[in-house]
């Protein structure tokens, strides 16, 4: 808990100057608010009684003083509203950046278990709640405490008995507030989880909107959304109910205090223990006393929302990346491309069976190796272990004789290029997406990479050429065009090790031919690992590795495996019949 408090306060550190200025203005706001009733008391008790020779002059002087105080109050309020909110927004920005950077460090294993919508909620909605707390929290506390203490001092100097009557209400108010605060906290936590579920549902539906439309299942998605939407409303109703009890109860207490002051203060006037000027000042100060209570009501709401958001924020931030650089990780400049598996075993977590078990394999630099086998035998998983997208359970993987766990993640992945079946292109232009392989690439380099990937011709046919916008996830391009852009991206990266994950399995024959030509250019003088679904595409591989549930079943060239008449031959002959 102490570490979380320190973490919470640490976000003020870059903005301490602005924070102290904000607090100074909050102090001035409180001081002016307290001084104004005293000015009114002075006017009603000293000037308006008619005993002062220069009463008119004194009245105008006090009017001028009060105008100056109002000007100071206004300027300080403007500073607090503008600069205070700006400080909160900058702190929100810092937290959002830290969480986003942390998301980048987490492994594929983490994302396998998470919903994107929930992660988005923690970085957007939750950080906004924290911004409000960071700004209004200290300000509300300072103003409330100063006004409360100041009003108490003024009140007790006017009438001790009447002040004690007022303060008899406070312990009851405190107990009442504590109880409903706790209920608000529970409800707010639930509602934040529910809005995350809504985001997750929306993200899931919109990402698959073309599938939804193709199956005319809009009503199904609407029902799923309505379910999550109604759950959110129910959680908000619980929160609003607690907040209504909390807020209305405190307002009722403040009204009871005002009635008590009028009744008992009036009785004091009847007994001549209190004059009209003192009663007027007392009522004005009760207003000042009530305002901090209302601020504290607001602070309680901000606190519950903010702390709930901070707890959710810290839950993410405290998740340690399960794949990290070792303390003495080495930087790999440019790998030759020798890859070796030594008794490698892997399972996704303790509750799962082994996907791969005791795999030993030696791949030479520049060798073209294909992995084939039935779905689910671990072909993609095996190749995902090389760039350490997942951490192996047992054994070792070596790159140029160095254990990949001893190589920095950045330099390891810089030396590996991946072309996946499910291509991901970012919203933006064609040029932007190719440049992703090398962010400082020139236009000439981008164009050369596109030519090597057989993409230049279709790019030039587009209205804006390389500056053509491709839409979200490249929806304006065909499957073959998207695949060639992903290959151009890898050409630009120019890594010594290339992994193709069934890169042509979803393409038509014409697109497959164009992509296949691009792939063959890319494999020159590189270690090439191909995960193949269509066995006809890997006939030219120098070595074909046949994987089964029990590990490596066969390996050799296409001709050798056909002659062996084993698992590979059966798979190949089966595909020929289809």
C-alpha positions, 0 to 999 in steps of 0.5 A: 500500500505504501508503495502505491501511495508513493507511486500516486504522489510521484506524478506530481513531481514534474509539476511541483511549481505549478502545484504550489502555485495552484495551492497558493491560489486555493489558499487565497480563495479560502482567505478571501471567502473568510474575510468578506463576512468579516468585512460585512460584519465590520460594516453592519456593526461599526459603520452602520450604527451611525456613531462614526463621524466619517461613516460615508468615507469608511463605507466607500473604503470598505467597498473598495477593499471588498472589490479588491478582494473579489478581484483577487478571488476571481483571478485565483479562481481562474488560475485554479480552473485553467492551470489546475486542469492543465496540470491534471491533463499533463499528469493524465498524459504521463500516466497514459504514456507510461501504461502504453509503454508498459503494454508494449513490453508485455508478451503475447501470453498476456494478450492471449488472456486479455480483451482489447476493449478492457485494456483501452478502458484502462488507458482512456476512461480510467486516466481521465478519472485520475486527472480529475482527482489529481487536480481537484483533490488537493485543491478541494482539501486545501480550500475545504480545510481552510474554510472549515477551520477559519469558519470555526474560529470566526463562529466560536469567537461570535458565540461558543454555545451556538458553535457547539450546537452546530458541531454536534451534527458533525460526528453523525455526518462523518459516520453517514459519509463513511458508510455511503462512501464505501458503497460508492467505491464498490459500485464505481469499481463494478461500473468501470469493469462494465464499461470495459466490457462494453468497449471489448464488445464494441471492439470485437463487433467492429473488428469483425463487421464484415463477417457480421454483415456477411452472415446478416447477424446484426441482431445477434451483435445488437443483443450482445451489445444490449446485454453489456449495455444493460449490465453497465446501466445496472452497475451505474444505478447502484452507484447513483443510488449510493451517491444520491443517499450520500449527497442528499443526506449531507445536504439535509444535514447542512440544512438542519444546521442552518435551521438550528442556527436560525432557531438558537441564534434567534433565541440568543437575540431574544435574550440579548446574548447575540445582536443582529450583526453577529447573527448575520455574520454567523449565518454567512459563516454557516454558508462558508461552513456548508460550502466545504462540506459540499466540496468534500462531497464532490471530493469523495466522488472524485476520490472514489472514481480516481482511486478505483481507476488508480487501482485498475491502473496499478493492476496493469502496471504491476504485471511484470513482463514475463519476457525481459532482457537478462541483466547482462544481455548482449547486443547482436549486430548482424546475425549470420542466421544459424538457428539451433533448437536443443531439447526444446519443450513448450506449453502455454501455461501450467494447466495446458499440455506440452505443445512441443516436447524435446525438439532438437533441430539444427538449421544452418545459415542461409538454409531454406527449411519448411515445417509441415504437419496437421493443424495444431501440431505446433508449427507456428508455436515453434517459429514464435519461440525464435523471436521470444514471443513466448518463453520456452518451458525447457531447453534452449534456442541458439542463434549463431551459437548464442542462447537467445535468452542472453540476447537483448530482445530489440537486437534479437527481433531486429535480426528476424523478419516475419511474414504472417498469414493474417497481415496487419497493416496500419491505417495510413498510406502505403508508404507509411506501412512499408516504411514500418520495416525501417523507419528512417528509410528514404522514398527510393528505398521504399520504392526499391523494396516494393519492386522486389516484392512485386508491389510497385506496379499495383501501387502505381495504378492507385490514384495517389501511388505510394501516398494512397490511403489504405484504410483501417487494416488495409481494407482498400486492398486485396489479400494478395496486395496486402501480403506483398506490402508485408513482404516489402516491409520485410525487404526493407528491414533486411533481416538475416532470418525470415519466417513465413507463417503460411503466407500464401494459404489464403490467396487465389492462384494469381495472387499466390504466384505473385507473392511466391515470386516475392518470397523467392527473392526474399529468401536469397542468402537468408535463413528461411523458415516456412510454415506451409499449409499447401505442400506444393509451395515448399517442394523446393525447400532444402529441407522439410521438417514433418511435425506430429503431436510426438515431435519431429517425425520426418525430415528431408527433401521433397523427393526423399520424403516421397520415397520414404512413403510416410507421413509427408507422402500421405499428406502430399497425396491427400492434397493432390486428390483435393 
